[in-house]
Structure formats: C-alpha cells, structure tokens
Amino acid sequence: MKKKAYKLWKEELEWINDDSLREQVAATWELALSKSVLTPEDLETIPFTLLAGPDLKVSFMAHKRLVVHLAKLCGEKMNEFLKNELPVNMDVVIAGAILADVGKLLEYEMKDGKSVQGKYGKYLRHPFSGVSLAEQCGVPAEVCHIIAAHAGEGDMIKRTTEAFIVHHADFMTFEPFRDRLK
C-alpha cells in the first residue's frame, strides 16, 4: 500500500476502477515524494505555482484536487451527452489528472520556508520529469501522454480527448490568476 499517495489523494485514487492503474499512479506519487525535498504536508501549504506572489493562498494540493474533480465531471458529462461519438476513458482521464503535475515535486526546492525553483527545475519542466517518473512505475502511454501534453509543451502535438480535458481543467483554474501572479 502506498500510504503517502493515498493520504494525499483521499478519494480520487479510488475513482480509478482499474486496480493495476490505480497502483501505478500511487507508485508514481510515492517515487516522486521519495526524490523530492517536499513532504505531503508541504504540498498542502505551498502555492500551486512557482509564479505565485505572497497574496496567493491556493495550495498545490487544493489546485491539483480541483483539476482532478473538474476533469472527472467533464469526462462524465461528455460521456453522458455525447455517448459514443466522443467516448472518454474515465480511468485514463482521472489518472492523467492526478499525475499531470507529479513532476513538479522535482522542480521545487525549499528556501527560507518558501518553495522556489530548484536547479533540476531550471533544466527540466514537470511534463518531462512527470513522464519519466510515470514510466518508471509502468503507467501506460495514454496516461503518460496526458502528463506530457497538459501544459504548454502539449501545444506542439495532437492531444487525445482525455488530454484536452485535463489541459483545460488545469488551465481554467490557472489562467484567471495570471494578473495576480505578475
């Protein structure tokens, strides 16, 4: 059992029906935590973006959980209204949403009690490190695609339906903060 991952992702991991995929997702978070200076407690308090100023009170985990919940709801509604015309694999979309920012755990360092970009993060952004972590844990390609494509790097490739859902869930909860981050 991956205790730290299940503590961070209380209900969200249970939404993944495929037991193997659920364990691979949890293992990826455990691996990231083992390589990171951040603790699960840090993730509940640090800002969700390194671009944050002192006024931003949205934690990394609050943002991440919101993205997962929005992606899940969007996928469910697409399956309800669009039926078989544009089917959404719910396990893939949920797993991808949970893993989209897992690589950020390697980007961050703590300095004087604040999260800052570390040396690793200056060279490799989280979509790249996230895919690497996920592949080490056996996460399937369709989920790794979401990790790779969820941020700006994904603008250069053709996204799957599930990747579009996670990308938009992430950006609709980030872009409105842009003015506050300057």
Buried (B, 14 or more C-beta within 10 A) or exposed (E): EBEBBBEBBEEBBEBBEBEEBBBBBBBBBBBBBEEBEBEBEBBEBBBBBBBBEEEBEBBBBBBBBBBBBBBBEBBEEBBEEEEEEEEBBBBBBBBBBBBBBBBBBBBBBBEEEEBEBBEBBEEBBBBBBBBBBBBEBEBBEBBBBBBBBBBEBBEEEEBBBBBBBBBBBBBEBBEEBEEEBE
